[in-house]
Amino acid sequence: MELKRVVVTGLGAITPLGNDVETTWNNAINGVSGAGPITHFDASLFKTKFACEVKNFNVEEYLDRRDARRMDLYCHYAMASAAQALADSKLLDDEKTDLNEIGVIYGSGIGGLHTFENEAGYYAKNEEKGPKYNPFFIPMMIADIAAGHISIKWGLRGPNYGVVSACATSTNAMIDAFNYVRLGKATAIVTGGSEAAIFPAGVGGFNAMKAISTRNDDPATASRPFSASRDGFVMGEGGVTLIFEELEHALARGAKIYGEVIGGGMSADAYHITASHPEGLGATLVMQRAIEDAGISPDDVDYVNVHGTSTPVGDLSEAQAIIDVFGKHAYELNISSTKSMTGHMLGATGAMEALFCIKACQEGIVPPTINHEEGDNDEKIDYNLNFTFNKAQRREVKVALSNTFGFGGHNASLIVKKY
């Protein structure tokens, strides 16, 4: 069976760096930090009082108030970014487009955490009156409902489901979307991920695990991947949507093409529920599988957007895995962790970083890993690798690889190339 080629024809983004693709990308290549004091709730009693929040977002630009009230914030981000991506692609403007052949494969690592938090304590507060829950509680909370809402709003009747694999979620969703299109099971897939967990349960839960930074005195520099002083990730949020489309269909309708998706890999650490394998075994395997799936050599890759969360063990093991996979070529790559700017957007992070890889290929510029200070070096990390510290670098990027790793040992890598 001859596999079909898959291209990206639409992009949408609601992120800590901006509420559209252009603003997000411009801030990324200019090294802007999205971190600041938490505004979604009073965090004064929490160990961590800052995050990378979405700013100045108005859902009513995308949904009417009645519909918006029946969706969790994570779904607002999904719907807004999907609206942008579909408008950008002009896919639905073509009368010949068969909606039966357009699917939605979308993800959220946690789903409606804010809704759950609001409703979970309701019965305890109202024991005398008995339970009286919001009838939309369950459909607002469940992690698959963003995919459902996107399908319903735009009448997309192709494959439709949600993906949940913690921080690897949206990369897994994109790999599934890629496979459905290249196997001829769909003409196009709306894919990506969204997350909105910057609320007491999210921040408190990650604080209890000691997973997130507590650098409250300087939030903007708290996410510092590959620096010795890193002390945990910074929580982010948002939604990013991409349109994956079969090449011939895109060409036939004269679509704008941002880049081509050429491979995806998946693996498991099989080691620990939250910690990555200290030797990077799963990270090594997933990159090798993605490269094999793409039918390329490791030497063909120009840029790796790493998972790079700014955690002590995770950054170290991923840096070693890159050396193990690429050998001498590892020192010719550009490597960067854009989480230094966006924070860790959890289930949405893979889609965010795939977008950055596509833009890097399209525009020939690699976004930086910010917040690295001279002399702040981990003796176990090889700083001969080019981590693109602090300033974006111009270079031709023909092929880019994006890594995302999730709690549970889930690893996923996506490879895109310049079209």
PLY file of the C-alpha trace (Angstrom):
ply
format ascii 1.0
element vertex 419
property float x
property float y
property float z
element edge 418
property int vertex1
property int vertex2
end_header
0.00 0.00 0.00
1.38 3.38 -0.99
1.26 5.83 1.89
-0.06 9.31 1.24
1.96 12.42 2.07
0.69 14.58 4.91
1.08 18.34 5.11
0.12 21.04 7.59
-2.31 23.57 6.12
-3.63 25.44 9.15
-2.35 26.64 12.53
-4.06 28.10 15.59
-2.68 29.03 19.00
-3.86 30.38 22.37
-0.72 30.39 24.51
1.13 32.15 27.33
3.06 34.02 24.62
0.04 35.27 22.67
-3.49 34.58 21.52
-2.61 33.84 17.92
0.18 32.11 16.00
2.00 35.23 14.85
2.26 36.79 18.31
3.24 33.50 19.91
5.96 32.85 17.32
7.36 36.38 17.40
7.60 36.31 21.19
9.26 32.89 21.06
12.00 33.91 18.64
12.56 37.06 20.69
13.04 35.08 23.90
10.03 36.44 25.80
9.03 34.68 29.01
5.33 33.98 29.51
5.66 33.58 33.29
4.18 35.85 35.92
2.13 35.86 39.14
-0.91 33.57 39.12
-4.16 35.46 38.49
-6.62 32.57 38.07
-6.90 32.17 41.85
-5.36 33.45 45.08
-2.05 31.57 45.27
-0.66 33.46 48.25
-0.63 30.36 50.48
0.88 28.06 47.86
4.56 27.17 47.59
4.45 28.27 43.95
2.75 31.58 43.23
3.47 31.96 39.50
2.80 30.24 36.19
2.69 30.82 32.44
-0.95 31.84 32.05
-2.85 32.77 28.90
-3.45 36.53 29.03
-6.29 38.79 27.85
-8.24 35.90 26.36
-11.92 36.48 25.59
-13.75 33.29 24.69
-16.72 35.28 23.40
-14.66 36.18 20.36
-15.12 32.51 19.40
-18.22 31.21 21.19
-21.49 32.72 22.34
-21.81 33.13 26.09
-24.36 30.36 26.54
-22.18 27.75 24.84
-19.06 28.96 26.63
-20.73 28.52 30.05
-21.20 24.84 29.23
-17.50 24.24 28.58
-14.44 24.10 30.82
-11.60 26.57 30.22
-9.48 23.86 28.58
-12.25 23.47 26.02
-12.37 27.24 25.44
-8.72 27.15 24.47
-9.32 24.17 22.18
-12.29 25.75 20.42
-10.54 29.08 19.93
-7.36 27.58 18.50
-9.39 25.22 16.29
-11.37 28.17 14.94
-8.11 29.92 14.07
-6.60 26.84 12.41
-9.69 26.06 10.32
-9.99 29.68 9.21
-6.28 29.73 8.38
-6.52 26.54 6.33
-9.66 27.59 4.41
-10.41 23.86 4.36
-14.11 24.35 4.99
-14.42 27.18 2.44
-14.17 24.69 -0.42
-17.62 23.40 -1.37
-16.04 20.17 -2.59
-14.67 19.32 0.87
-16.39 16.18 2.14
-17.07 16.64 5.87
-17.39 12.85 6.21
-13.66 12.67 5.45
-12.52 15.28 7.99
-11.82 14.05 11.50
-10.81 15.42 14.90
-8.15 13.74 17.03
-7.46 16.01 19.96
-6.05 15.67 23.44
-5.88 16.95 26.98
-3.68 15.46 29.65
-6.06 16.29 32.49
-9.27 17.67 30.99
-11.71 19.81 32.96
-9.80 20.10 36.21
-11.33 23.47 37.08
-14.84 22.09 36.58
-14.05 19.03 38.67
-12.58 21.17 41.44
-15.64 23.42 41.50
-18.10 20.53 41.62
-16.26 17.91 43.68
-16.84 19.64 47.01
-20.45 20.55 46.31
-22.09 17.66 48.16
-19.97 18.16 51.28
-21.10 21.78 51.39
-24.77 20.87 50.94
-25.27 17.63 52.86
-28.57 18.73 54.40
-30.12 19.54 51.02
-28.67 16.54 49.24
-26.67 16.48 46.01
-27.48 18.95 43.28
-24.79 18.96 40.66
-24.48 21.00 37.49
-26.01 18.84 34.73
-23.04 19.77 32.55
-20.51 18.64 35.18
-19.54 15.38 33.49
-19.47 16.60 29.86
-17.49 19.67 30.93
-14.94 17.58 32.83
-14.13 14.66 30.56
-10.92 14.90 28.55
-12.39 13.81 25.21
-15.05 16.50 25.02
-12.88 19.05 23.19
-12.68 16.68 20.22
-16.45 16.24 20.42
-17.17 19.97 20.52
-14.88 20.71 17.57
-16.60 17.99 15.56
-20.08 19.24 16.46
-19.43 22.93 15.80
-17.98 22.40 12.33
-19.91 19.23 11.34
-16.80 17.07 10.96
-17.88 13.44 10.70
-14.55 11.66 10.22
-12.62 9.81 12.95
-13.25 11.54 16.27
-11.76 10.89 19.69
-9.65 12.26 22.50
-6.16 11.20 23.50
-4.77 11.13 27.04
-1.10 10.34 27.71
-0.14 13.07 30.18
2.42 15.46 28.69
2.82 13.33 25.55
-0.89 13.72 24.80
-0.98 16.08 21.84
2.03 14.45 20.19
0.25 11.11 20.42
-2.85 12.80 18.96
-0.81 14.19 16.06
0.84 10.83 15.38
-2.59 9.22 15.21
-3.81 12.00 12.92
-0.74 11.56 10.71
-1.36 7.84 10.42
-5.07 8.19 9.62
-4.33 10.60 6.78
-1.34 8.76 5.31
-3.29 5.48 5.39
-6.14 7.12 3.46
-8.63 6.83 6.33
-9.29 10.58 6.30
-8.64 13.52 3.97
-7.77 15.83 6.83
-7.64 15.77 10.64
-8.01 18.65 13.08
-5.46 17.78 15.76
-3.56 19.16 18.74
-4.24 19.64 22.40
-5.35 21.98 25.15
-4.90 22.29 28.89
-6.06 24.57 31.74
-4.76 23.28 35.06
-3.48 26.48 36.71
-5.95 26.18 39.58
-5.55 25.13 43.24
-5.72 21.38 42.60
-3.22 21.57 39.75
-0.69 23.83 41.43
-1.13 22.20 44.83
-0.84 18.72 43.39
2.36 19.45 41.50
3.74 21.30 44.53
3.13 18.22 46.67
5.16 16.19 44.15
7.93 18.81 44.21
7.70 18.88 40.42
7.30 22.63 39.81
9.64 25.53 40.43
9.29 27.64 43.56
11.40 30.53 42.27
8.79 33.08 43.38
11.30 35.93 43.55
11.89 35.86 39.77
9.15 33.98 37.86
10.32 35.12 34.43
13.59 33.19 34.80
12.21 30.21 36.71
12.05 27.86 33.72
15.74 27.30 32.97
16.24 24.01 31.15
19.76 22.53 31.19
21.01 24.98 33.82
22.43 23.62 37.07
20.07 25.83 39.11
16.88 24.39 37.54
14.39 23.43 40.24
11.34 22.14 38.40
8.99 23.05 35.58
6.74 26.09 35.34
3.09 25.34 34.67
1.67 26.60 31.40
-1.73 26.41 29.71
-3.42 27.01 26.39
-4.56 25.32 23.22
-2.80 24.66 19.90
-4.46 23.21 16.81
-2.98 22.03 13.51
-4.69 20.88 10.33
-3.07 17.73 8.91
-4.16 17.22 5.30
-3.41 14.80 2.49
-1.01 16.51 0.10
-2.91 15.95 -3.16
-6.13 17.25 -1.60
-4.30 20.34 -0.37
-2.72 20.98 -3.75
-6.02 20.49 -5.58
-7.66 23.27 -3.60
-4.63 25.57 -3.69
-3.98 25.42 0.04
-1.15 27.20 1.80
1.31 24.57 3.05
3.36 25.25 6.18
5.34 22.01 6.22
5.19 18.25 5.88
4.82 15.61 8.59
7.09 12.68 7.83
7.34 10.45 10.90
6.34 9.64 14.43
7.62 7.36 17.16
6.33 6.09 20.50
7.92 4.24 23.38
7.65 3.62 27.12
10.25 4.14 29.83
8.78 1.22 31.81
10.58 2.65 34.80
8.68 5.03 37.13
5.31 6.82 37.25
6.82 10.33 37.18
10.61 10.14 36.69
12.19 9.60 33.29
14.60 6.71 32.92
17.95 7.98 34.26
19.81 6.58 31.25
17.25 7.96 28.80
16.39 4.54 27.40
12.81 5.43 26.46
13.89 8.79 25.06
16.54 7.15 22.92
14.13 4.52 21.63
11.37 6.97 20.72
13.68 9.20 18.68
15.14 6.18 16.89
11.65 4.94 16.03
10.53 8.35 14.74
13.63 8.62 12.54
13.08 5.11 11.20
9.41 5.83 10.52
10.36 8.98 8.62
12.77 7.01 6.44
15.64 9.38 7.11
19.09 9.25 8.70
19.83 10.85 12.09
22.23 13.12 10.18
19.26 14.58 8.27
17.82 16.22 11.41
18.75 19.89 11.90
16.78 20.86 15.00
15.44 19.05 18.05
12.79 20.77 20.15
13.40 18.86 23.36
10.97 17.99 26.12
13.37 19.96 28.35
11.11 20.73 31.30
13.75 22.24 33.61
13.74 19.28 36.00
17.05 17.93 37.35
16.72 14.33 36.12
14.66 14.86 32.96
16.97 17.38 31.29
20.03 15.29 32.04
18.64 12.04 30.63
17.30 13.71 27.47
20.62 15.40 26.73
22.35 12.01 27.01
19.70 10.38 24.81
20.38 12.93 22.05
24.08 12.01 22.09
23.19 8.30 22.03
20.85 8.74 19.03
22.79 11.24 16.92
26.42 10.49 17.81
28.81 13.06 16.32
25.92 14.76 14.54
24.48 15.72 17.95
27.05 18.52 18.06
25.84 19.92 14.73
22.19 20.11 15.78
20.38 23.07 17.21
18.59 22.01 20.38
16.15 24.17 22.30
13.54 23.96 25.01
10.77 26.43 24.28
9.25 25.54 27.66
11.71 28.09 29.00
9.25 30.63 27.53
5.82 28.95 27.36
6.16 26.93 30.53
5.00 23.34 30.43
1.58 23.32 28.77
1.07 19.67 29.83
-1.23 17.95 27.31
-1.00 20.90 24.91
2.79 21.08 24.90
3.42 18.65 22.03
1.20 20.63 19.66
2.86 23.87 20.74
6.32 22.51 20.07
5.32 20.90 16.76
4.12 24.33 15.67
7.50 25.80 16.65
9.27 23.09 14.63
7.11 23.81 11.58
7.78 27.55 11.84
11.52 26.90 12.30
11.54 24.92 9.04
9.44 27.51 7.25
11.37 30.59 8.37
14.89 29.28 8.99
15.21 30.36 12.60
15.48 28.29 15.79
13.80 29.69 18.93
16.03 29.85 22.01
16.32 28.20 25.40
16.19 31.29 27.60
17.31 31.93 31.20
20.73 30.29 31.01
23.34 32.30 32.92
27.03 32.12 32.25
28.65 29.63 34.60
25.32 28.04 35.60
26.44 24.69 34.24
25.52 21.16 35.30
28.73 19.13 35.38
26.83 16.09 34.05
25.57 17.86 30.90
27.74 18.16 27.79
27.71 21.87 26.97
29.39 21.25 23.65
25.83 20.56 22.50
24.19 23.66 21.01
21.24 24.35 23.32
20.54 27.65 21.51
20.89 29.48 24.80
19.23 32.87 25.23
19.09 33.99 21.60
17.39 32.58 18.51
19.74 31.38 15.78
19.36 31.63 12.04
20.00 28.43 10.11
18.37 26.37 7.43
16.10 23.82 9.07
15.09 21.14 6.62
14.05 18.57 9.24
12.97 19.11 12.85
12.14 16.60 15.59
9.93 17.32 18.60
10.08 15.27 21.83
7.36 14.99 24.47
7.47 12.70 27.49
4.66 12.13 29.99
4.02 10.82 33.50
3.57 7.07 33.24
6.64 6.80 31.03
4.87 7.76 27.80
7.25 9.02 25.12
6.31 10.43 21.72
8.35 12.12 18.97
7.12 13.80 15.79
9.25 14.70 12.78
8.40 17.49 10.32
10.25 18.81 7.30
10.36 21.92 5.18
7.94 21.73 2.28
0 1
1 2
2 3
3 4
4 5
5 6
6 7
7 8
8 9
9 10
10 11
11 12
12 13
13 14
14 15
15 16
16 17
17 18
18 19
19 20
20 21
21 22
22 23
23 24
24 25
25 26
26 27
27 28
28 29
29 30
30 31
31 32
32 33
33 34
34 35
35 36
36 37
37 38
38 39
39 40
40 41
41 42
42 43
43 44
44 45
45 46
46 47
47 48
48 49
49 50
50 51
51 52
52 53
53 54
54 55
55 56
56 57
57 58
58 59
59 60
60 61
61 62
62 63
63 64
64 65
65 66
66 67
67 68
68 69
69 70
70 71
71 72
72 73
73 74
74 75
75 76
76 77
77 78
78 79
79 80
80 81
81 82
82 83
83 84
84 85
85 86
86 87
87 88
88 89
89 90
90 91
91 92
92 93
93 94
94 95
95 96
96 97
97 98
98 99
99 100
100 101
101 102
102 103
103 104
104 105
105 106
106 107
107 108
108 109
109 110
110 111
111 112
112 113
113 114
114 115
115 116
116 117
117 118
118 119
119 120
120 121
121 122
122 123
123 124
124 125
125 126
126 127
127 128
128 129
129 130
130 131
131 132
132 133
133 134
134 135
135 136
136 137
137 138
138 139
139 140
140 141
141 142
142 143
143 144
144 145
145 146
146 147
147 148
148 149
149 150
150 151
151 152
152 153
153 154
154 155
155 156
156 157
157 158
158 159
159 160
160 161
161 162
162 163
163 164
164 165
165 166
166 167
167 168
168 169
169 170
170 171
171 172
172 173
173 174
174 175
175 176
176 177
177 178
178 179
179 180
180 181
181 182
182 183
183 184
184 185
185 186
186 187
187 188
188 189
189 190
190 191
191 192
192 193
193 194
194 195
195 196
196 197
197 198
198 199
199 200
200 201
201 202
202 203
203 204
204 205
205 206
206 207
207 208
208 209
209 210
210 211
211 212
212 213
213 214
214 215
215 216
216 217
217 218
218 219
219 220
220 221
221 222
222 223
223 224
224 225
225 226
226 227
227 228
228 229
229 230
230 231
231 232
232 233
233 234
234 235
235 236
236 237
237 238
238 239
239 240
240 241
241 242
242 243
243 244
244 245
245 246
246 247
247 248
248 249
249 250
250 251
251 252
252 253
253 254
254 255
255 256
256 257
257 258
258 259
259 260
260 261
261 262
262 263
263 264
264 265
265 266
266 267
267 268
268 269
269 270
270 271
271 272
272 273
273 274
274 275
275 276
276 277
277 278
278 279
279 280
280 281
281 282
282 283
283 284
284 285
285 286
286 287
287 288
288 289
289 290
290 291
291 292
292 293
293 294
294 295
295 296
296 297
297 298
298 299
299 300
300 301
301 302
302 303
303 304
304 305
305 306
306 307
307 308
308 309
309 310
310 311
311 312
312 313
313 314
314 315
315 316
316 317
317 318
318 319
319 320
320 321
321 322
322 323
323 324
324 325
325 326
326 327
327 328
328 329
329 330
330 331
331 332
332 333
333 334
334 335
335 336
336 337
337 338
338 339
339 340
340 341
341 342
342 343
343 344
344 345
345 346
346 347
347 348
348 349
349 350
350 351
351 352
352 353
353 354
354 355
355 356
356 357
357 358
358 359
359 360
360 361
361 362
362 363
363 364
364 365
365 366
366 367
367 368
368 369
369 370
370 371
371 372
372 373
373 374
374 375
375 376
376 377
377 378
378 379
379 380
380 381
381 382
382 383
383 384
384 385
385 386
386 387
387 388
388 389
389 390
390 391
391 392
392 393
393 394
394 395
395 396
396 397
397 398
398 399
399 400
400 401
401 402
402 403
403 404
404 405
405 406
406 407
407 408
408 409
409 410
410 411
411 412
412 413
413 414
414 415
415 416
416 417
417 418
